[in-house]
Amino acid sequence: MNGQASRLIELQRLQNDEARSGVGQYIAFVSGKGGTGKSFLALNTAYALSINGDKVLLIDFDLQNPNLHILANTYPTVSLQNYFAGSALLEECLTPLSNNLFCIYGEQVTGFETQPSKIQNFFRSLERITRNFDYVIFDSGSGIHESLTETMNYIRSAIIVANPEPTSVMDAYVMTKYLVQSGFNITPSVIINKCANYVDGQRAYQNLGKALRHFLREQVELLSIMPTHNDIYQSIMNQELLIKDKMDTPIRELMISIAGKLKAKQKAAKG
């Protein structure tokens, strides 16, 4: 009982800590629907940022259907759901994946729900533990929902992941509209993933751009066009980290390019 009381006291102290984090960027990978390849991109982008010495924290913030631990072939003993249940401090959820990459994984809990106030407390706790991190990457749940709305209040950059299909492009339009019209201080960009070829990706991006310009007078930056590739399929099936385990694939170079663009954005933001 004393241990539980001391844990709650420590948790409250962390929530009330007003010291701001020194983190360079909070970046969220989002999508209008599931199946776009968002989690794969978040995981490999995080690793790409970490291999040149930047310290990165990757958080599975899909609170209903987390799957990063499956992609990373890791089964942590302490999850984000333990933190929200009050049975673990956020520090206890950190799991190292490589020298400079740490993860906070989730787990599927039947009937799990969390209120906006708990997400606010989470970000207060996060500020303390991320002082020494250069990037914090969020793999957010698909679609627009209450927890995403609360999360976006703390995010500085959102990467919308879409596929070339017209329905996915429309979902990306809806997500972009939500991000730019909801009063968030966010710079969105887009990755067109699972493309049969470069032309398909460009066409999808152009169609998205036409809709944004016509209806919203807005535009969104194209961060990358990612092709469908057997190396991606194999890395997912084998639960391998593609950018680490497949050194000679062209997909690795594309992932490093995405990381380079994010790093350049951070540098430009700092002036």
N, C-alpha and C positions, 0 to 999 in steps of 0.2 A: 504493500500500500504506500509506504514511504517513497519507494522507487517511482511509482506512478505519479505521486504528487510532485516529486522533484522534476520529473519529465515535463509535467504540465506547466510548472513554474518556468522551466527553461524555455519551453515553447512560447510562452507568453512574453518572456524577455526578448526572444528573437523577433517576435511579431512587433514589438514596440521599439525595436532598434531603428533609429532614424538615420543612421549613417547610410549614405548613398553608395551604391555599387560602383566600382571602377570599371565595370565591363564595357567593352567598346560598342557592342551591338547586341540587341535581342532580335533574332531573326526567326520568323515563323514560316514553315511550309504549310500551305493551306490548299484545299481543293473544293470544288463544288459538289463532288460526289466521290465515292470510293472507287478503288481500282485504277487510279491514274498513275500509280508508281511513286506516290509522294514519299512514303516511308523509305523506300530504296534510295531516293535522291537525297533525303535528309541525312540518312546514315552515311552515305558515301561523301557527301559534301562536307559533313562534319569531320570525317577522317582526312579529307583533302586539305582542309584548313589546318589540321593539327600536325601534318607531316613536316611543315617548315618551321616548327617551333612555337606556333600559337597554341595557347591552352584553350580547349574547347569543352563546353558542357552541352551534351545532347539530352533533351528531355522528351520522353514519350508523353505528350499531352493529349493523346486521344483517350479520354477518360472512360469511354464506353467499350472500345474495341482496340486496346493497345496490342501492338505486334512487333515492336522494335526488338524485343528480347528474342523473338523467334528468328528474325532476320540475322541477328548477331550471334545466334546459337548460344545464348546466355540465359541462365535461369537464376536470377538473383533471389536472395533470401528476404530482402527488404524492398518493397515497391512503393511507388507514389501513393497507392491506395492505403498502405500502412500509415503514411504521413497524414493523409486526410482523415483517417480513422482515429488519429491521436495516439497510435501505438509506436510511432517512430519519429525521431527528429529528421529534418530534411538532410542533414549531414550523413545520417545513417543510410540514406537511400543511394548515395554515390557509389557507383561501380566502375572501376577503371577498365577501359577497353584497350588502351595503348598508353604509351608514356605521357601523351599530352591530351588524350581524349577520355573524358569521363561521361558516364551515362546515368540518368535516372529513368529506370524502366517502370512500366505499369504492369498490372495483371488484371485479368478479367474477373470481376466480382459480380455475381448475380444481383441485380437490383441496385447496383451502386449509383448514387447520385451525390452531387456536391453543390452547395449553394454559392452564389456570388461572393458572399462574405468569406468563405473558406478559400476561394481563389485569391481574393485580396490579401488574406493572411499569408498564403503561399508566396506571393510576390514579395511581401515584406521579409519573409524568411530567406527568399532567394537572393535578395540584395546583399545579405550578409555573407553568404557562402560563395558568391561569384565575384568578389572583389579582385581576385587574382586570375580571373578568366578573361580571355580576349573576346570570346564569342560565346553566346548562349543560343543554341539552336532548338527550336520547338517543332516537333512533329505533331501538328494539331489534328483534331478529329475532322472528318469530312463534313461539308455542308455548313450552313449558318445556324447556330444554336446559342443558347444562353451562355454557356461556358466560353464559347469563342468570343462573344461580345465582350465579356468581362476581360478576357485575355488580351484582346486587341488594344485595350487601354494602356498596356505596358509595352507593346511591341513597336519597334521603330522601322522595321523592314519586313514586308510580307512577300513571299514567293508563291505565286499561284501556279499550281501544276495542273495542266490540262492535256487532253489527248486531241488528235485531229478530228475526231468525229463531231458533226454539227451539234449534237446534244451536249458534248463536253465543252465545246467552244461557248455555247450559250450559258452553261454553268459558270464558266470563267468570267463571262460578262456580268452575270448576276453577282458573283463574288467581288469583282472589281468595283461595281456600283456600290455595293455594301461598304467596302473599305474606304472609298473616296467620299461618300456622302454621309457617313455616320459620325463625322467629327473626330476621327482618329488622326493622330499625328504619324501617319504611316506612308512610306514610299513603296508602292507595289511594283512588282515585276512579274514576268511570266516565263515558265518553261513549258514548251510544247513537247510532250514525252510520247514514247511509243509510236514514232512516226515510221511509215514504210520507207520514206526517203525524205531528203531535205525539202523538196518541192511541196510535199504534203504539209510539212511543218510551217513553211512560209505561207502557204495558202490559209492555213488555220489562223495564223497570227494576223494576216491581213484582214480576214473576216472579223476577227475580234476587234481589230483596230477600227474598221469601218463602223461597227455597231457603237463602239465607245465614242467616236468622234460625232456620229450622227445624233445619238440620244443624250450623251453626257458632256460633249465637248471636252473629252478627256482622252489621254493616251497612256499606254502602259509599256514599259521597256521590255524588249525581248531579251531574256537572259541567256537562253540556249534552246536549240532544237536537238532533242535526243532521239536517236533512231531505235527501232526495235532491233535487238541483237542477241544472238545465241549466248554470248558471254553473260549478259544480264540474266537470262533465263537460268543458266547453269549456276550462277552465283546465288540466286534465290533458292533454287532447288537444293543446293549443297549447303545452304546457310553459311556462305562465305562472304567476306567483305571484298567486293570486286576490286576496289582500288588498291587494296593491300595484296590480294592473292593472285591477281591477273595483271602482271606488269606490262605485258605486250599488247593489250587490247586498246583499240582506239577509244573505247568508252572511258578508259582511265584518263586520257588526255582531255576529253570533254569535261569530266568531273573536276579536274585540276583547273581548267579554264573557268568554270563556274566559281570555284573558290577564289581564283585570282580576281575576278570581277567584284566579288563581295568584299575582298580585301581593299581593292581600289576605291570602292564606295566608302568604306570606313575611313580611309585616309583622306578622301575628299571632304567628308563630313567634318573631320577634325580640323580641316583648313590648313 
